[in-house]
Amino acid sequence: MGGSSRVGGQGLTVAVTALKKFTNFSTWFDELLLKAKIVDGRYPVKGFPVYMENGAFILNRLKSMLESLLEETGHKPVYFPLVTTEEMFARETQHIKGFQPEVFKIEQPGERERKLVVRPTSETIMYPMFKLWIRSHADLPLKVHQSVNVYRYETKATRLLYRVREIPWNEAHTVHETPSDAERQVREAIEIYSKVLREVGISYLILKRPDFDKFPGASYSIAFDAWNPDGKVNQVATVHNLGRNFAKAFEIEFERRDGSRGHPYQTCYGFGYSRVLAAIIAQHGDDRGLVLPPSVAPTQIVIIPIPFKGHEKEIIDYCKEVKERLESRWRVILDDTEDMTPGEKFYHWEMMGTPLRIEIGPREVSERTITITRRDTLERVKVEFGDLESSIERLMDELARNLREKSERMMRELITDARSLDEIRKILDERRIARVEWCGETGCADNIKENVGGEIRGERYDVAERPQGTCVACGKPAKTVVYIARAY
Amino acid sequence: MGGSSRVGGQGLTVAVTALKKFTNFSTWFDELLLKAKIVDGRYPVKGFPVYMENGAFILNRLKSMLESLLEETGHKPVYFPLVTTEEMFARETQHIKGFQPEVFKIEQPGERERKLVVRPTSETIMYPMFKLWIRSHADLPLKVHQSVNVYRYETKATRLLYRVREIPWNEAHTVHETPSDAERQVREAIEIYSKVLREVGISYLILKRPDFDKFPGASYSIAFDAWNPDGKVNQVATVHNLGRNFAKAFEIEFERRDGSRGHPYQTCYGFGYSRVLAAIIAQHGDDRGLVLPPSVAPTQIVIIPIPFKGHEKEIIDYCKEVKERLESRWRVILDDTEDMTPGEKFYHWEMMGTPLRIEIGPREVSERTITITRRDTLERVKVEFGDLESSIERLMDELARNLREKSERMMRELITDARSLDEIRKILDERRIARVEWCGETGCADNIKENVGGEIRGERYDVAERPQGTCVACGKPAKTVVYIARAY
């Protein structure tokens, strides 16, 4: 069950090491971000990236996909302030302990002594208002969401999109009458996030974090850990059941159906737009550049005329006819600039990750056909003009499905069982994820962390995995099956 | 030409004073904001409002309407950081002089000595990157936009939506080869903003600000001043021609078509989402509450069953049939709760500003008709079930047009010519806008400001108005016709 041989047996080792993204992820990633106009990291304040046109476009698409699902399920949009007072921020004990070291503070010109805390997340900003809004069970469930930036002074090395100090995300917060309503809400949140991630073909593990790693103030935390080519998992989203901890700290009370009063149950969950963008680039990209799922690609189809002496006009006319036919349904560009050869254009649009490329030369004109190349497989197909829309639709679907399936395959391949700390270390060194049995003791978790260079990320939430043997660290009977990885 | 009589002649004085929004604007406005779930002003940090579900919804609609137009005209989305360094912020002399007093500063946990400046606007954040992005004329025009919050420590009294410290807006920034390209861009920006404001029926003056009131660092500034029931105009958007001031300060250079090098020409423009929201509420609202244009209304149609003993089921079934037919095109709610009478529901949805109300009782069921009430005029019409969509569409259009025309009429009525400081003072006291002739000297502008309690807002940009006489302050020959008002 040891790592590389198993993957090697699937022909994956070759594929993996042939890609710069696996052998030298940082360089591959950073170069691509700038060249494909995703992010410019040259901004003079550390941890504050500039989202260029394609990065901003994809963030906006993710936002709109997620917000639609949230609103369909009854979450109302809200916008809460960026800042809170130090007093409000300190209300929930665990919460402040967890976040205090990394908060930015704001000085106001007129009142230097009263510093404001910049949100690292919005519980302490929203919940004092929830106290005012909630009177009785008729006000519940309360379900709100906002897409905003949060700010955390990360002390670990920053990395564009993965680990930054200005973090674009969506956070939803809900309040319920009963603990089972809150449980149901946790499941709804997981379903919503899973749907968006499926739309962009991202694979991940849904893990219940160990207690020592839960959100400060939560009863428990569920996280989506996406795989990454360098082996460091990428937490793209989290869902927390807050129980009544915050309701008590912020004195949120309601009148129950039976007339009695009490604290309600809360959940909150966050979806990291920039980390999902990172996952899209990292999971699907290849040595030619980005490979974008159609759902978020700024340009979904590029049309490239292949000039041929004496046929220039009819080729361009046909290109325009094709474009007109497609542009009501897809984001299409006709690249008819004359300062690049068709080959240079192919190279450029492959780098940009455009899902489908249409080439039109004299033969396509005379045959009334279209030659389409898929970005993921680089396969070319020729289709009749009359079948254009249905062919494009089919190819887009196939491409999206292929990206998703390839990524799922990789996720499965990366998970490798380990029975000793040495095996875990070897697996992590090979940029994989180790699955082990654990007794549940924090001492063993610390031991693992110190010795293998990775940490326990948690047990599967969506799949019940029963331990069969003993703890990988202490040898006592195992209580749970957990995943160990390096992490961003 | 003196104020009130002219308006009185049009029957407006009566209409005006009958409305609480004209006689006691602040109370009317603040009560409505909370009741209609627009904004909650009870947040404990001054100048930082909480946008509730309907406020956030309308902000999002405005954003999406504006961003579509910006992107159709070639503006690319970007997201720049919230903060810059003090050094970068200080680059353009006039700019820092204008904004320094009102900037918030951020302390970073690890490096307290290096404070960061929170954007009051993003010129000094974007332009160092433009320097890296722009090499030659092929990179121009550069047109980008972002919808973000900016932060200004307003020292005047804060007022929800109008004058806050956290300001949701869209800012666009463009770079051009020639001064005439920049001029054209100013006109394009004005056209885009006019279109959005037209969609929500807001009336305003497009004014070229006097030099002493232009954007710090700009060559000149154009502003959209919307009328307000309390007479204080509401600047909802501005468009600035920056010339080459910032390009020089930030060393932005490009290679021209002829091979020579030089600084490009820039424009920037901002659209204040919360101020436009304020204008929508203030211009269209009445004593029953909000009156929302269909383009931004969270609920466009509410269906209210009128219960009748023995017919409950057929009434609800018919309501559902009507709803199903409408909900693919409009945002529809069927209010079938049983804890309110139909009358209470009417009252509630009128307060919420819902454009159309459908009432369905036993008569509508038996006749297969629908009774529709317009929120603006409260007129009721009965339509056949078969004509439902076309009737709704017509009523929505008429309502939107009526709101726009009523607001335009009010704008025209509020403008009153004045020939002396006394006349100006009287006009402003009557919550109107004075039109005067001015010599163009700053001394006279100061004199006016000190004596009348309002300020020169500028001359019309869209209409050429030639002065015929003398300066209202000094009596010397006038150079321009300007508008004077109190302002937020």
Interface residues (C-beta under 8 A of the other chain):
Chain A: D40 R42 Y43 P44 V45 F48 P49 V50 Y51 M52 E53 G55 A56 F57 L59 N60 K76 P77 V78 Y79 F80 P81 L82 V83 T84 T85 M88 P101 E102 V103 F104 K105 I106 E107 Q108 P109 G110 K115 L116 V118 P128 M129 L132 W133 V144 Q146 N149 Y151 Y153 T155 E166 P168
Chain B: D40 R42 Y43 P44 V45 F48 P49 V50 Y51 M52 E53 G55 A56 F57 L59 N60 K76 P77 V78 Y79 F80 P81 L82 V83 T84 T85 M88 P101 E102 V103 F104 K105 I106 E107 Q108 P109 G110 K115 L116 V118 P128 M129 L132 W133 V144 Q146 N149 Y151 Y153 T155 E166 P168
